[in-house]
Amino acid sequence: MISTTNAVLLARGSLALIFLWMGVMNFTPVGDATMAGWIGGHVLLSGLVDQASSAAKAVGVYQIIMALLIGAPLPTGSFRRIGFIMLGVHCVVALSAFLTNPVWIESAGGFPAIGTGQGLLKYIGILGLAMWAGSFDSSRMFSNRHSDTRQWARPVMLAGLLIVLAWIGAMKFTAVEARGIEPLIRTSPFFSWSLNLVDIQVISNAIGVIELVTVVLLAGHWFNRRLYGYGLAAAAFTFVLTLSFMASFSGSWEADLGGFPALSRTGQFLIKDLALLAVCTALWAEFREYRFGRRA
């Protein structure tokens, strides 16, 4: 069984790994191109696109420092708290791009057809995970003290799962999303066989149904705790499968930089699911405390 201690360790480790990796990538042409895309599409900063390389490196330094503070085995939680606060700020800034950048698929009619914003949606769950893991440093590490931060973190984490699975799951019923996932499906040992039986749109629809059913199960949080537990397991399994694409899909790695370990934009999108898997683990630890009456 997953203990709260192990869930916190997984949260810290996954967040540190993700942002250390992404921080390093900001010192490469991939980071420059990604930053140029976001700055160029920003309603206020588009005139600074020539400074994209410098901005990418500045963000990279920020992410690396943040990751080291979160993941380093430091004897005191004070530095970890700083790292989690930095991550919270990073998540809020990333989510603000919904208000400043074109994150919708215009060929599909714009909002609510979400394009580049799919990666941004994951920052909701990451924000909740940072709040949750950081709350344990409010007193002594791994205590069962329920701080206000921990209480607020639970609904944010759950909202992060529900929004990602519901929105991206609904997008699976569109032709543009089906075309987008076809390379992932074609190279996956878990899914490639299905293309011999049915069209990619049928496969995409089936994945969408599974994700939406998972949303319904997670909604059991409010009316049926057993269904909620099944929902967490289904969500965790979903993120394990999407993370497997990093091993099976060569496009997860930047060929111009020699492939692995250089993350491509697709790889950076996929690796965030490691944090969402940690969110499932954190919520499961909370679920066990509720179920067995160990509330402090």
SVG drawing of the C-alpha trace seen along z (x, -y; Angstrom):
<svg xmlns="http://www.w3.org/2000/svg" viewBox="-23 -45 46 51">
<polyline fill="none" stroke="black" stroke-width="0.4" points="0.0,0.0 1.1,-3.6 1.9,-5.5 1.7,-9.3 5.5,-9.3 6.1,-7.5 3.6,-9.7 5.4,-12.8 8.7,-11.4 7.3,-10.5 5.8,-14.1 9.2,-15.7 11.1,-13.3 8.9,-13.7 8.6,-17.4 12.4,-17.8 13.1,-15.4 10.6,-17.1 11.7,-20.7 15.4,-19.9 15.1,-18.2 13.0,-20.9 15.3,-23.6 18.3,-22.0 16.4,-21.9 15.9,-25.6 19.6,-26.0 19.2,-24.2 17.7,-25.3 14.5,-23.4 14.1,-25.8 14.8,-28.8 12.2,-27.7 9.6,-27.0 10.1,-30.3 10.0,-32.1 6.7,-30.5 5.2,-31.6 6.6,-35.1 5.7,-35.6 2.1,-34.7 1.8,-36.8 -0.4,-39.8 2.0,-42.0 5.4,-40.5 5.4,-39.7 7.8,-42.6 10.5,-40.9 10.7,-37.7 14.3,-38.5 15.1,-38.1 13.6,-34.6 16.9,-32.8 17.9,-34.9 14.4,-34.5 14.6,-30.7 17.9,-30.6 16.6,-32.7 13.6,-30.4 16.0,-27.5 18.0,-28.8 14.8,-29.4 13.6,-25.8 16.9,-24.2 17.2,-26.1 13.6,-25.3 14.1,-21.6 17.2,-21.4 15.5,-23.0 12.6,-20.6 14.5,-17.4 17.7,-17.8 17.9,-15.8 18.3,-18.9 18.2,-18.6 15.6,-21.4 12.3,-22.1 12.9,-25.8 14.7,-25.6 12.1,-23.1 9.4,-25.6 11.1,-28.1 11.3,-25.6 7.6,-24.8 6.7,-28.5 8.8,-29.1 7.0,-26.2 3.6,-27.7 4.6,-31.0 5.8,-29.1 2.5,-27.3 0.4,-30.5 2.5,-32.2 2.1,-29.3 -1.6,-29.1 -1.9,-32.9 -1.0,-32.0 -4.6,-31.0 -5.4,-34.8 -2.5,-36.0 -1.7,-33.4 -3.6,-31.6 -3.9,-28.1 -7.0,-27.0 -7.3,-25.2 -8.6,-27.7 -9.2,-25.1 -11.6,-23.4 -13.5,-26.6 -11.3,-27.9 -12.4,-27.6 -13.1,-25.0 -11.0,-23.1 -7.7,-23.1 -4.3,-22.8 -1.1,-24.0 -3.1,-24.7 -3.3,-20.9 0.2,-21.1 -0.9,-24.2 -3.8,-22.3 -1.4,-20.0 -0.1,-22.9 -3.4,-22.8 -2.6,-19.4 1.1,-20.3 0.2,-23.4 -2.0,-21.3 0.8,-18.7 3.3,-21.5 0.9,-22.8 0.3,-19.3 3.9,-18.2 5.0,-21.6 2.5,-21.5 4.5,-18.8 7.4,-21.1 5.1,-23.5 6.1,-21.6 8.2,-18.5 8.7,-16.4 6.2,-13.7 3.9,-14.7 0.2,-14.1 -0.6,-17.6 -3.4,-19.0 -2.3,-22.5 -4.6,-24.9 -2.3,-24.4 -2.8,-20.7 -6.6,-21.1 -6.6,-23.5 -4.3,-21.3 -6.7,-18.3 -9.4,-20.0 -6.8,-21.7 -5.2,-18.3 -8.6,-16.7 -9.6,-19.5 -6.3,-19.1 -7.2,-15.5 -10.8,-16.1 -10.0,-19.0 -7.2,-17.3 -9.1,-14.0 -12.4,-15.6 -11.1,-18.2 -8.5,-16.1 -10.8,-13.1 -13.5,-15.1 -11.0,-16.3 -10.4,-12.6 -13.7,-12.7 -12.4,-15.2 -10.5,-14.4 -7.7,-16.8 -6.9,-15.1 -7.2,-11.6 -4.6,-12.7 -2.4,-14.1 -2.2,-10.9 -1.9,-8.5 2.0,-8.5 1.9,-7.7 -0.6,-4.9 1.3,-3.5 4.6,-3.1 3.1,-1.8 3.4,1.9 0.2,1.5 -1.9,-0.1 -0.4,0.4 -2.2,3.7 -5.5,2.0 -4.8,0.1 -5.1,3.4 -8.6,3.7 -10.2,0.3 -9.6,-3.3 -7.6,-5.8 -10.8,-7.8 -12.4,-4.7 -9.4,-4.2 -9.3,-7.9 -13.0,-7.7 -12.4,-4.6 -9.6,-6.4 -11.9,-9.4 -14.7,-7.2 -12.2,-5.6 -11.0,-9.0 -14.5,-10.4 -15.5,-7.2 -12.5,-7.8 -13.8,-11.4 -17.2,-10.0 -15.5,-7.5 -13.4,-10.4 -16.6,-12.3 -17.4,-9.6 -15.3,-11.7 -18.6,-13.5 -21.0,-10.5 -19.3,-7.1 -15.8,-6.6 -15.4,-3.1 -15.9,-4.6 -13.5,-7.3 -10.8,-4.8 -11.4,-3.0 -11.2,-6.4 -7.8,-7.1 -6.5,-3.7 -7.9,-4.2 -6.3,-7.7 -2.9,-6.4 -3.0,-3.6 -3.8,-6.2 -0.8,-8.2 1.5,-5.2 0.4,-4.3 1.0,-7.9 4.4,-7.9 5.2,-4.7 5.0,-6.7 8.3,-8.3 9.9,-4.9 8.0,-3.9 7.7,-7.1 11.0,-8.4 9.5,-11.9 9.6,-12.3 13.3,-13.0 14.9,-15.8 16.7,-14.2 18.7,-17.4 20.3,-17.1 21.0,-13.4 17.8,-12.0 17.6,-10.8 18.0,-12.4 17.1,-15.6 13.4,-16.1 11.4,-17.4 8.3,-19.5 6.3,-16.3 8.5,-14.8 8.1,-17.8 4.3,-17.5 4.4,-13.8 6.8,-14.0 4.4,-16.2 2.2,-13.1 4.8,-11.9 3.6,-14.7 -0.1,-13.8 0.8,-10.2 2.2,-11.6 -1.1,-13.5 -3.0,-10.2 -0.6,-8.7 -1.1,-11.8 -4.9,-11.6 -4.8,-7.9 -2.8,-8.5 -5.4,-11.0 -8.2,-8.6 -6.6,-5.9 -6.4,-8.2 -10.1,-9.1 -11.2,-5.5 -9.4,-4.1 -10.1,-7.1 -6.6,-8.4 -7.5,-12.0 -5.5,-14.2"/>
</svg>
